[in-house]
C-alpha cells in the first residue's frame, strides 16, 4: 500500500489574510514528524464555473494512516484547525490511501 493523503480544497472568507493562514500551516507541518510532505497551491487557471469558488488546494502526505490519525489528534493540529476553520467559507476534505500509478522522475 502507498502513502496516505489528506487533501483539502478551500475557499477563504472575504477579508481573510491568506498569507497568515499559510504561514501557520507551514509552521504546523514543519513541527510534526508524522507529516511526510506538504504541498499547496492557489488556482490560477480554472474557469470560475469549474472551480465553484474554491481557490486553494493543500495536500499532505503521510507514510501510513496511523500517522494521519496521530496528526489529527496532535494538540498543535487541534489548535490550528480552529483558526483554519474560522477562515473558511467552503471546504472539501478527502482522506485516502494513495495508489501510485507513475512515480516522480
HELIX and SHEET records of a PDB file:
HELIX    1   1 UNK A   18  UNK A   31  1                                  14    
HELIX    2   2 UNK A   48  UNK A   51  1                                   4    
HELIX    3   3 UNK A   65  UNK A   73  1                                   9    
HELIX    4   4 UNK A   75  UNK A   87  1                                  13    
SHEET    1   A 4 UNK A  37  UNK A  42  0                                        
SHEET    2   A 4 UNK A  56  UNK A  62 -1                                        
SHEET    3   A 4 UNK A   4  UNK A  12 -1                                        
SHEET    4   A 4 UNK A  88  UNK A  97 -1                                        
END                                                                             
